[in-house]
């Protein structure tokens, strides 16, 4: 069950990072700020499961 939860978190993080990178190319400053926030949020979401995985190994 934990692996499924971690997989869902990783998929959500990849989606957030992808959307954030897409917003970086927008001409609006607000869209760029939202893109940077999405990238940071995606990295924070994916960082925690990866560190837990390496602690188990």
CHARMM internal coordinates of N, CA and C (Angstrom, degrees):
IC EDIT
DIST 1 N 1 CA 1.4446
DIST 1 CA 1 C 1.5281
ANGL 1 N 1 CA 1 C 111.07
DIST 1 C 2 N 1.3341
ANGL 1 CA 1 C 2 N 116.70
DIHE 1 N 1 CA 1 C 2 N -38.53
DIST 2 N 2 CA 1.4596
ANGL 1 C 2 N 2 CA 119.45
DIHE 1 CA 1 C 2 N 2 CA 179.66
DIST 2 CA 2 C 1.5214
ANGL 2 N 2 CA 2 C 111.52
DIHE 1 C 2 N 2 CA 2 C -66.07
DIST 2 C 3 N 1.3332
ANGL 2 CA 2 C 3 N 116.85
DIHE 2 N 2 CA 2 C 3 N -36.41
DIST 3 N 3 CA 1.4594
ANGL 2 C 3 N 3 CA 119.38
DIHE 2 CA 2 C 3 N 3 CA -179.90
DIST 3 CA 3 C 1.5224
ANGL 3 N 3 CA 3 C 111.28
DIHE 2 C 3 N 3 CA 3 C -65.13
DIST 3 C 4 N 1.3308
ANGL 3 CA 3 C 4 N 116.98
DIHE 3 N 3 CA 3 C 4 N -36.30
DIST 4 N 4 CA 1.4639
ANGL 3 C 4 N 4 CA 120.18
DIHE 3 CA 3 C 4 N 4 CA 178.40
DIST 4 CA 4 C 1.5258
ANGL 4 N 4 CA 4 C 109.77
DIHE 3 C 4 N 4 CA 4 C -66.33
DIST 4 C 5 N 1.3322
ANGL 4 CA 4 C 5 N 116.59
DIHE 4 N 4 CA 4 C 5 N -41.48
DIST 5 N 5 CA 1.4580
ANGL 4 C 5 N 5 CA 120.76
DIHE 4 CA 4 C 5 N 5 CA 178.50
DIST 5 CA 5 C 1.5247
ANGL 5 N 5 CA 5 C 111.02
DIHE 4 C 5 N 5 CA 5 C -63.54
DIST 5 C 6 N 1.3254
ANGL 5 CA 5 C 6 N 116.84
DIHE 5 N 5 CA 5 C 6 N -41.93
DIST 6 N 6 CA 1.4632
ANGL 5 C 6 N 6 CA 120.89
DIHE 5 CA 5 C 6 N 6 CA 177.89
DIST 6 CA 6 C 1.5242
ANGL 6 N 6 CA 6 C 110.38
DIHE 5 C 6 N 6 CA 6 C -64.98
DIST 6 C 7 N 1.3257
ANGL 6 CA 6 C 7 N 117.27
DIHE 6 N 6 CA 6 C 7 N -40.86
DIST 7 N 7 CA 1.4628
ANGL 6 C 7 N 7 CA 120.88
DIHE 6 CA 6 C 7 N 7 CA 178.26
DIST 7 CA 7 C 1.5265
ANGL 7 N 7 CA 7 C 111.23
DIHE 6 C 7 N 7 CA 7 C -62.20
DIST 7 C 8 N 1.3207
ANGL 7 CA 7 C 8 N 117.00
DIHE 7 N 7 CA 7 C 8 N -41.97
DIST 8 N 8 CA 1.4660
ANGL 7 C 8 N 8 CA 120.39
DIHE 7 CA 7 C 8 N 8 CA 178.10
DIST 8 CA 8 C 1.5242
ANGL 8 N 8 CA 8 C 110.42
DIHE 7 C 8 N 8 CA 8 C -63.80
DIST 8 C 9 N 1.3288
ANGL 8 CA 8 C 9 N 117.24
DIHE 8 N 8 CA 8 C 9 N -41.54
DIST 9 N 9 CA 1.4667
ANGL 8 C 9 N 9 CA 120.24
DIHE 8 CA 8 C 9 N 9 CA 178.56
DIST 9 CA 9 C 1.5171
ANGL 9 N 9 CA 9 C 111.47
DIHE 8 C 9 N 9 CA 9 C -63.20
DIST 9 C 10 N 1.3199
ANGL 9 CA 9 C 10 N 117.26
DIHE 9 N 9 CA 9 C 10 N -39.97
DIST 10 N 10 CA 1.4647
ANGL 9 C 10 N 10 CA 120.55
DIHE 9 CA 9 C 10 N 10 CA 179.60
DIST 10 CA 10 C 1.5257
ANGL 10 N 10 CA 10 C 110.64
DIHE 9 C 10 N 10 CA 10 C -66.90
DIST 10 C 11 N 1.3268
ANGL 10 CA 10 C 11 N 117.19
DIHE 10 N 10 CA 10 C 11 N -40.64
DIST 11 N 11 CA 1.4675
ANGL 10 C 11 N 11 CA 120.15
DIHE 10 CA 10 C 11 N 11 CA 178.58
DIST 11 CA 11 C 1.5276
ANGL 11 N 11 CA 11 C 110.46
DIHE 10 C 11 N 11 CA 11 C -64.62
DIST 11 C 12 N 1.3282
ANGL 11 CA 11 C 12 N 117.14
DIHE 11 N 11 CA 11 C 12 N -42.02
DIST 12 N 12 CA 1.4665
ANGL 11 C 12 N 12 CA 120.54
DIHE 11 CA 11 C 12 N 12 CA 177.60
DIST 12 CA 12 C 1.5244
ANGL 12 N 12 CA 12 C 110.40
DIHE 11 C 12 N 12 CA 12 C -63.56
DIST 12 C 13 N 1.3255
ANGL 12 CA 12 C 13 N 117.20
DIHE 12 N 12 CA 12 C 13 N -40.72
DIST 13 N 13 CA 1.4578
ANGL 12 C 13 N 13 CA 120.44
DIHE 12 CA 12 C 13 N 13 CA 179.65
DIST 13 CA 13 C 1.5212
ANGL 13 N 13 CA 13 C 111.32
DIHE 12 C 13 N 13 CA 13 C -64.63
DIST 13 C 14 N 1.3196
ANGL 13 CA 13 C 14 N 117.39
DIHE 13 N 13 CA 13 C 14 N -42.66
DIST 14 N 14 CA 1.4644
ANGL 13 C 14 N 14 CA 120.43
DIHE 13 CA 13 C 14 N 14 CA 178.71
DIST 14 CA 14 C 1.5240
ANGL 14 N 14 CA 14 C 110.22
DIHE 13 C 14 N 14 CA 14 C -63.36
DIST 14 C 15 N 1.3292
ANGL 14 CA 14 C 15 N 116.66
DIHE 14 N 14 CA 14 C 15 N -39.48
DIST 15 N 15 CA 1.4657
ANGL 14 C 15 N 15 CA 120.29
DIHE 14 CA 14 C 15 N 15 CA 177.68
DIST 15 CA 15 C 1.5215
ANGL 15 N 15 CA 15 C 111.08
DIHE 14 C 15 N 15 CA 15 C -64.26
DIST 15 C 16 N 1.3370
ANGL 15 CA 15 C 16 N 117.13
DIHE 15 N 15 CA 15 C 16 N -43.78
DIST 16 N 16 CA 1.4615
ANGL 15 C 16 N 16 CA 120.23
DIHE 15 CA 15 C 16 N 16 CA 178.65
DIST 16 CA 16 C 1.5185
ANGL 16 N 16 CA 16 C 111.81
DIHE 15 C 16 N 16 CA 16 C -63.02
DIST 16 C 17 N 1.3252
ANGL 16 CA 16 C 17 N 117.12
DIHE 16 N 16 CA 16 C 17 N -42.47
DIST 17 N 17 CA 1.4617
ANGL 16 C 17 N 17 CA 120.37
DIHE 16 CA 16 C 17 N 17 CA 179.59
DIST 17 CA 17 C 1.5221
ANGL 17 N 17 CA 17 C 110.20
DIHE 16 C 17 N 17 CA 17 C -64.82
DIST 17 C 18 N 1.3317
ANGL 17 CA 17 C 18 N 117.11
DIHE 17 N 17 CA 17 C 18 N -40.68
DIST 18 N 18 CA 1.4651
ANGL 17 C 18 N 18 CA 120.61
DIHE 17 CA 17 C 18 N 18 CA 178.76
DIST 18 CA 18 C 1.5253
ANGL 18 N 18 CA 18 C 111.24
DIHE 17 C 18 N 18 CA 18 C -63.14
DIST 18 C 19 N 1.3192
ANGL 18 CA 18 C 19 N 116.92
DIHE 18 N 18 CA 18 C 19 N -45.42
DIST 19 N 19 CA 1.4645
ANGL 18 C 19 N 19 CA 120.07
DIHE 18 CA 18 C 19 N 19 CA 178.24
DIST 19 CA 19 C 1.5261
ANGL 19 N 19 CA 19 C 111.28
DIHE 18 C 19 N 19 CA 19 C -65.53
DIST 19 C 20 N 1.3257
ANGL 19 CA 19 C 20 N 116.67
DIHE 19 N 19 CA 19 C 20 N -37.02
DIST 20 N 20 CA 1.4610
ANGL 19 C 20 N 20 CA 120.19
DIHE 19 CA 19 C 20 N 20 CA 178.61
DIST 20 CA 20 C 1.5120
ANGL 20 N 20 CA 20 C 112.43
DIHE 19 C 20 N 20 CA 20 C -65.00
DIST 20 C 21 N 1.3138
ANGL 20 CA 20 C 21 N 117.00
DIHE 20 N 20 CA 20 C 21 N -42.58
DIST 21 N 21 CA 1.4659
ANGL 20 C 21 N 21 CA 120.61
DIHE 20 CA 20 C 21 N 21 CA 178.39
DIST 21 CA 21 C 1.5244
ANGL 21 N 21 CA 21 C 109.97
DIHE 20 C 21 N 21 CA 21 C -66.16
DIST 21 C 22 N 1.3201
ANGL 21 CA 21 C 22 N 117.14
DIHE 21 N 21 CA 21 C 22 N -35.80
DIST 22 N 22 CA 1.4588
ANGL 21 C 22 N 22 CA 120.72
DIHE 21 CA 21 C 22 N 22 CA 176.84
DIST 22 CA 22 C 1.5286
ANGL 22 N 22 CA 22 C 110.54
DIHE 21 C 22 N 22 CA 22 C -63.94
DIST 22 C 23 N 1.3302
ANGL 22 CA 22 C 23 N 118.03
DIHE 22 N 22 CA 22 C 23 N -38.10
DIST 23 N 23 CA 1.4649
ANGL 22 C 23 N 23 CA 121.24
DIHE 22 CA 22 C 23 N 23 CA 179.96
DIST 23 CA 23 C 1.5214
ANGL 23 N 23 CA 23 C 112.66
DIHE 22 C 23 N 23 CA 23 C -72.42
DIST 23 C 24 N 1.3196
ANGL 23 CA 23 C 24 N 118.56
DIHE 23 N 23 CA 23 C 24 N -19.83
DIST 24 N 24 CA 1.4648
ANGL 23 C 24 N 24 CA 120.10
DIHE 23 CA 23 C 24 N 24 CA 179.98
DIST 24 CA 24 C 1.5205
ANGL 24 N 24 CA 24 C 112.32
DIHE 23 C 24 N 24 CA 24 C -65.62
DIST 24 C 25 N 1.3232
ANGL 24 CA 24 C 25 N 117.23
DIHE 24 N 24 CA 24 C 25 N -24.97
DIST 25 N 25 CA 1.4581
ANGL 24 C 25 N 25 CA 119.97
DIHE 24 CA 24 C 25 N 25 CA -178.23
DIST 25 CA 25 C 1.5295
ANGL 25 N 25 CA 25 C 112.87
DIHE 24 C 25 N 25 CA 25 C -88.78
DIST 25 C 26 N 1.3184
ANGL 25 CA 25 C 26 N 117.57
DIHE 25 N 25 CA 25 C 26 N 1.30
DIST 26 N 26 CA 1.4650
ANGL 25 C 26 N 26 CA 121.12
DIHE 25 CA 25 C 26 N 26 CA 179.91
DIST 26 CA 26 C 1.5320
ANGL 26 N 26 CA 26 C 109.79
DIHE 25 C 26 N 26 CA 26 C -76.83
DIST 26 C 27 N 1.3376
ANGL 26 CA 26 C 27 N 117.30
DIHE 26 N 26 CA 26 C 27 N 149.37
DIST 27 N 27 CA 1.4648
ANGL 26 C 27 N 27 CA 119.80
DIHE 26 CA 26 C 27 N 27 CA -179.01
DIST 27 CA 27 C 1.5308
ANGL 27 N 27 CA 27 C 113.78
DIHE 26 C 27 N 27 CA 27 C -76.20
DIST 27 C 28 N 1.3150
ANGL 27 CA 27 C 28 N 118.37
DIHE 27 N 27 CA 27 C 28 N -17.37
DIST 28 N 28 CA 1.4589
ANGL 27 C 28 N 28 CA 121.43
DIHE 27 CA 27 C 28 N 28 CA -176.79
DIST 28 CA 28 C 1.5303
ANGL 28 N 28 CA 28 C 110.69
DIHE 27 C 28 N 28 CA 28 C -82.77
DIST 28 C 29 N 1.3296
ANGL 28 CA 28 C 29 N 116.29
DIHE 28 N 28 CA 28 C 29 N 137.27
DIST 29 N 29 CA 1.4652
ANGL 28 C 29 N 29 CA 120.90
DIHE 28 CA 28 C 29 N 29 CA 178.95
DIST 29 CA 29 C 1.5211
ANGL 29 N 29 CA 29 C 111.71
DIHE 28 C 29 N 29 CA 29 C -65.98
DIST 29 C 30 N 1.3194
ANGL 29 CA 29 C 30 N 116.85
DIHE 29 N 29 CA 29 C 30 N -33.70
DIST 30 N 30 CA 1.4677
ANGL 29 C 30 N 30 CA 120.11
DIHE 29 CA 29 C 30 N 30 CA 179.56
DIST 30 CA 30 C 1.5235
ANGL 30 N 30 CA 30 C 110.01
DIHE 29 C 30 N 30 CA 30 C -66.69
DIST 30 C 31 N 1.3249
ANGL 30 CA 30 C 31 N 116.93
DIHE 30 N 30 CA 30 C 31 N -40.90
DIST 31 N 31 CA 1.4682
ANGL 30 C 31 N 31 CA 119.92
DIHE 30 CA 30 C 31 N 31 CA 178.12
DIST 31 CA 31 C 1.5218
ANGL 31 N 31 CA 31 C 111.22
DIHE 30 C 31 N 31 CA 31 C -64.28
DIST 31 C 32 N 1.3157
ANGL 31 CA 31 C 32 N 116.97
DIHE 31 N 31 CA 31 C 32 N -37.96
DIST 32 N 32 CA 1.4674
ANGL 31 C 32 N 32 CA 120.51
DIHE 31 CA 31 C 32 N 32 CA 178.34
DIST 32 CA 32 C 1.5256
ANGL 32 N 32 CA 32 C 109.95
DIHE 31 C 32 N 32 CA 32 C -66.64
DIST 32 C 33 N 1.3246
ANGL 32 CA 32 C 33 N 117.54
DIHE 32 N 32 CA 32 C 33 N -41.39
DIST 33 N 33 CA 1.4658
ANGL 32 C 33 N 33 CA 120.88
DIHE 32 CA 32 C 33 N 33 CA 178.42
DIST 33 CA 33 C 1.5285
ANGL 33 N 33 CA 33 C 110.65
DIHE 32 C 33 N 33 CA 33 C -63.95
DIST 33 C 34 N 1.3221
ANGL 33 CA 33 C 34 N 116.66
DIHE 33 N 33 CA 33 C 34 N -41.12
DIST 34 N 34 CA 1.4655
ANGL 33 C 34 N 34 CA 120.29
DIHE 33 CA 33 C 34 N 34 CA 176.92
DIST 34 CA 34 C 1.5247
ANGL 34 N 34 CA 34 C 110.00
DIHE 33 C 34 N 34 CA 34 C -64.12
DIST 34 C 35 N 1.3253
ANGL 34 CA 34 C 35 N 117.06
DIHE 34 N 34 CA 34 C 35 N -39.35
DIST 35 N 35 CA 1.4620
ANGL 34 C 35 N 35 CA 121.11
DIHE 34 CA 34 C 35 N 35 CA 178.23
DIST 35 CA 35 C 1.5157
ANGL 35 N 35 CA 35 C 112.24
DIHE 34 C 35 N 35 CA 35 C -62.68
DIST 35 C 36 N 1.3256
ANGL 35 CA 35 C 36 N 116.77
DIHE 35 N 35 CA 35 C 36 N -43.52
DIST 36 N 36 CA 1.4681
ANGL 35 C 36 N 36 CA 120.49
DIHE 35 CA 35 C 36 N 36 CA 178.66
DIST 36 CA 36 C 1.5302
ANGL 36 N 36 CA 36 C 109.76
DIHE 35 C 36 N 36 CA 36 C -64.36
DIST 36 C 37 N 1.3327
ANGL 36 CA 36 C 37 N 116.73
DIHE 36 N 36 CA 36 C 37 N -41.80
DIST 37 N 37 CA 1.4657
ANGL 36 C 37 N 37 CA 120.47
DIHE 36 CA 36 C 37 N 37 CA 178.29
DIST 37 CA 37 C 1.5255
ANGL 37 N 37 CA 37 C 111.07
DIHE 36 C 37 N 37 CA 37 C -62.42
DIST 37 C 38 N 1.3305
ANGL 37 CA 37 C 38 N 117.31
DIHE 37 N 37 CA 37 C 38 N -41.07
DIST 38 N 38 CA 1.4674
ANGL 37 C 38 N 38 CA 120.70
DIHE 37 CA 37 C 38 N 38 CA 179.26
DIST 38 CA 38 C 1.5232
ANGL 38 N 38 CA 38 C 111.13
DIHE 37 C 38 N 38 CA 38 C -65.07
DIST 38 C 39 N 1.3242
ANGL 38 CA 38 C 39 N 117.22
DIHE 38 N 38 CA 38 C 39 N -38.95
DIST 39 N 39 CA 1.4658
ANGL 38 C 39 N 39 CA 120.35
DIHE 38 CA 38 C 39 N 39 CA 178.41
DIST 39 CA 39 C 1.5225
ANGL 39 N 39 CA 39 C 110.31
DIHE 38 C 39 N 39 CA 39 C -64.73
DIST 39 C 40 N 1.3289
ANGL 39 CA 39 C 40 N 116.92
DIHE 39 N 39 CA 39 C 40 N -45.65
DIST 40 N 40 CA 1.4682
ANGL 39 C 40 N 40 CA 120.58
DIHE 39 CA 39 C 40 N 40 CA -179.74
DIST 40 CA 40 C 1.5293
ANGL 40 N 40 CA 40 C 110.39
DIHE 39 C 40 N 40 CA 40 C -64.03
DIST 40 C 41 N 1.3342
ANGL 40 CA 40 C 41 N 116.93
DIHE 40 N 40 CA 40 C 41 N -42.48
DIST 41 N 41 CA 1.4602
ANGL 40 C 41 N 41 CA 120.63
DIHE 40 CA 40 C 41 N 41 CA 178.48
DIST 41 CA 41 C 1.5259
ANGL 41 N 41 CA 41 C 111.28
DIHE 40 C 41 N 41 CA 41 C -64.15
DIST 41 C 42 N 1.3238
ANGL 41 CA 41 C 42 N 116.74
DIHE 41 N 41 CA 41 C 42 N -41.55
DIST 42 N 42 CA 1.4626
ANGL 41 C 42 N 42 CA 120.32
DIHE 41 CA 41 C 42 N 42 CA 178.16
DIST 42 CA 42 C 1.5160
ANGL 42 N 42 CA 42 C 112.11
DIHE 41 C 42 N 42 CA 42 C -63.38
DIST 42 C 43 N 1.3289
ANGL 42 CA 42 C 43 N 116.69
DIHE 42 N 42 CA 42 C 43 N -41.63
DIST 43 N 43 CA 1.4646
ANGL 42 C 43 N 43 CA 119.74
DIHE 42 CA 42 C 43 N 43 CA 178.12
DIST 43 CA 43 C 1.5233
ANGL 43 N 43 CA 43 C 111.38
DIHE 42 C 43 N 43 CA 43 C -66.04
DIST 43 C 44 N 1.3239
ANGL 43 CA 43 C 44 N 116.86
DIHE 43 N 43 CA 43 C 44 N -37.94
DIST 44 N 44 CA 1.4651
ANGL 43 C 44 N 44 CA 119.85
DIHE 43 CA 43 C 44 N 44 CA 178.18
DIST 44 CA 44 C 1.5241
ANGL 44 N 44 CA 44 C 111.14
DIHE 43 C 44 N 44 CA 44 C -66.42
DIST 44 C 45 N 1.3229
ANGL 44 CA 44 C 45 N 116.68
DIHE 44 N 44 CA 44 C 45 N -38.62
DIST 45 N 45 CA 1.4678
ANGL 44 C 45 N 45 CA 120.16
DIHE 44 CA 44 C 45 N 45 CA 179.85
DIST 45 CA 45 C 1.5220
ANGL 45 N 45 CA 45 C 111.02
DIHE 44 C 45 N 45 CA 45 C -67.41
DIST 45 C 46 N 1.3259
ANGL 45 CA 45 C 46 N 117.51
DIHE 45 N 45 CA 45 C 46 N -39.67
DIST 46 N 46 CA 1.4624
ANGL 45 C 46 N 46 CA 120.28
DIHE 45 CA 45 C 46 N 46 CA -175.71
DIST 46 CA 46 C 1.5347
ANGL 46 N 46 CA 46 C 111.55
DIHE 45 C 46 N 46 CA 46 C -83.47
DIST 46 C 47 N 1.3254
ANGL 46 CA 46 C 47 N 118.64
DIHE 46 N 46 CA 46 C 47 N -21.65
DIST 47 N 47 CA 1.4612
ANGL 46 C 47 N 47 CA 120.89
DIHE 46 CA 46 C 47 N 47 CA -176.80
DIST 47 CA 47 C 1.5248
ANGL 47 N 47 CA 47 C 111.90
DIHE 46 C 47 N 47 CA 47 C -69.11
DIST 47 C 48 N 1.3127
ANGL 47 CA 47 C 48 N 117.84
DIHE 47 N 47 CA 47 C 48 N -40.96
DIST 48 N 48 CA 1.4675
ANGL 47 C 48 N 48 CA 121.76
DIHE 47 CA 47 C 48 N 48 CA -176.84
DIST 48 CA 48 C 1.5286
ANGL 48 N 48 CA 48 C 112.88
DIHE 47 C 48 N 48 CA 48 C -63.03
DIST 48 C 49 N 1.3509
ANGL 48 CA 48 C 49 N 120.54
DIHE 48 N 48 CA 48 C 49 N -49.52
DIST 49 N 49 CA 1.4707
ANGL 48 C 49 N 49 CA 118.71
DIHE 48 CA 48 C 49 N 49 CA 178.91
DIST 49 CA 49 C 1.5236
ANGL 49 N 49 CA 49 C 113.06
DIHE 48 C 49 N 49 CA 49 C -64.52
DIST 49 C 50 N 1.3201
ANGL 49 CA 49 C 50 N 117.50
DIHE 49 N 49 CA 49 C 50 N -33.40
DIST 50 N 50 CA 1.4638
ANGL 49 C 50 N 50 CA 119.68
DIHE 49 CA 49 C 50 N 50 CA -179.67
DIST 50 CA 50 C 1.5223
ANGL 50 N 50 CA 50 C 110.40
DIHE 49 C 50 N 50 CA 50 C -68.04
DIST 50 C 51 N 1.3290
ANGL 50 CA 50 C 51 N 117.77
DIHE 50 N 50 CA 50 C 51 N -41.10
DIST 51 N 51 CA 1.4647
ANGL 50 C 51 N 51 CA 119.32
DIHE 50 CA 50 C 51 N 51 CA 178.28
DIST 51 CA 51 C 1.5220
ANGL 51 N 51 CA 51 C 110.95
DIHE 50 C 51 N 51 CA 51 C -65.92
DIST 51 C 52 N 1.3303
ANGL 51 CA 51 C 52 N 117.28
DIHE 51 N 51 CA 51 C 52 N -38.36
DIST 52 N 52 CA 1.4714
ANGL 51 C 52 N 52 CA 119.71
DIHE 51 CA 51 C 52 N 52 CA 176.87
DIST 52 CA 52 C 1.5188
ANGL 52 N 52 CA 52 C 111.33
DIHE 51 C 52 N 52 CA 52 C -65.22
DIST 52 C 53 N 1.3187
ANGL 52 CA 52 C 53 N 116.81
DIHE 52 N 52 CA 52 C 53 N -37.25
DIST 53 N 53 CA 1.4590
ANGL 52 C 53 N 53 CA 120.52
DIHE 52 CA 52 C 53 N 53 CA 179.20
DIST 53 CA 53 C 1.5258
ANGL 53 N 53 CA 53 C 110.74
DIHE 52 C 53 N 53 CA 53 C -64.54
DIST 53 C 54 N 1.3414
ANGL 53 CA 53 C 54 N 117.34
DIHE 53 N 53 CA 53 C 54 N -43.54
DIST 54 N 54 CA 1.4583
ANGL 53 C 54 N 54 CA 119.98
DIHE 53 CA 53 C 54 N 54 CA -179.50
DIST 54 CA 54 C 1.5236
ANGL 54 N 54 CA 54 C 112.00
DIHE 53 C 54 N 54 CA 54 C -71.12
DIST 54 C 55 N 1.3268
ANGL 54 CA 54 C 55 N 118.55
DIHE 54 N 54 CA 54 C 55 N -27.40
DIST 55 N 55 CA 1.4596
ANGL 54 C 55 N 55 CA 120.85
DIHE 54 CA 54 C 55 N 55 CA 175.94
DIST 55 CA 55 C 1.5264
ANGL 55 N 55 CA 55 C 110.94
DIHE 54 C 55 N 55 CA 55 C -67.56
DIST 55 C 56 N 1.3378
ANGL 55 CA 55 C 56 N 117.04
DIHE 55 N 55 CA 55 C 56 N -33.39
DIST 56 N 56 CA 1.4627
ANGL 55 C 56 N 56 CA 121.03
DIHE 55 CA 55 C 56 N 56 CA 179.48
DIST 56 CA 56 C 1.5218
ANGL 56 N 56 CA 56 C 111.45
DIHE 55 C 56 N 56 CA 56 C -73.37
DIST 56 C 57 N 1.3204
ANGL 56 CA 56 C 57 N 117.14
DIHE 56 N 56 CA 56 C 57 N -28.12
DIST 57 N 57 CA 1.4679
ANGL 56 C 57 N 57 CA 121.17
DIHE 56 CA 56 C 57 N 57 CA -179.50
DIST 57 CA 57 C 1.4745
ANGL 57 N 57 CA 57 C 107.93
DIHE 56 C 57 N 57 CA 57 C -83.09
END
COOR INIT
IC SEED 1 N 1 CA 1 C
IC BUILD
